[in-house]
Amino acid sequence: PSCLPLQFLSYLGACDRLLKQGYEEGQVEEAMEMFQYSEKKVTEFLHLLAQFNDMGFQQNEIKEVLLLCGNQRERALEELVMK
């Protein structure tokens, strides 16, 4: 129980940093759950999500492909293009 507050503070800090980068709160929270609160993986995911979204791909397809490819940009892009 004693480490729970530290984990929570770490989670809040990570969320705060991501929100300050301009990501939407809902996306940040969803990504945090998907990647077991790994700030590094969440940051990669959100960055690629925004990038592929700007390219015109559908958000639900992007999420699926990024999860499948483990945030590997080139593989994810290939998958998206083939859909």
PyMOL commands that set and color helices and strands:
alter all, ss='L'
color gray80, all
select helices_A, chain A and resi 4-20+25-34+39-54+59-69+73-82
alter helices_A, ss='H'
color red, helices_A
deselect
rebuild
show_as cartoon
